[in-house]
Amino acid sequence: MANQLTRDIHLLPEREAFLFNERENNSSRCTHCEKIQQEIGEHSLVLYHGAHCTIKLSSMPYNTGHLQILPSRHVLLITELMDNENLDIMHATQLCVSVLEDIYAPDGFSIGSRTGTTNLNRLPQHLCFHVIPRWQGDVNLIEAIDTRRELDIIIKQAYLRLASAFENNVSRAVY
């Protein structure tokens, strides 16, 4: 099936492995918990640390500027969040939308979360919120490019633009 799909839709090797569960099963670590511990910087793709959440640029973005908001505490379900965590995550979502509007002027946003026990990549679950800028007629970025190198360049350029905007917006924000 993988061969037929890759003939029909051009996929990056990382995305193909993800879709067909060919990724190494390493169930002892949570990559989101690891990201939360990392400093703000281009290597980690972390843009902001709030009191109860971290904002990072997605390493497998749907569109340029696809951001992820990770609760600082390892939780699986949205119902496990405390009130102060909910408030910080909503402030972070507003910050993401504000920054993305300033940088990319999208037509709209897809904002949602991945929650629950469905785990396609077989890594430990960690609640994650997505803020994705959307434009009329946009397509999945991963399907629109040819190589991981192109994706890395796009991600690096997006990170550099967003890092400056986050720094400016955070210094003006009062919550």
Secondary structure, 3 states (H helix, E strand, C coil): CHHHHHHHCCCCHHHHHHHCCCCCCCCCCCHHHHHHHCCCECCCCEEEECCCEEEEECCCCCCCCCEEEEECCCCCCHHHCCHHHHHHHHHHHHHHHHHHHHHHCCCEEEEEEECCCCCCCCCCCCCEEEEEEECCCCCCHHHHCCCHHHHHHHHHHHHHHHHHHHHHHHHHCCC
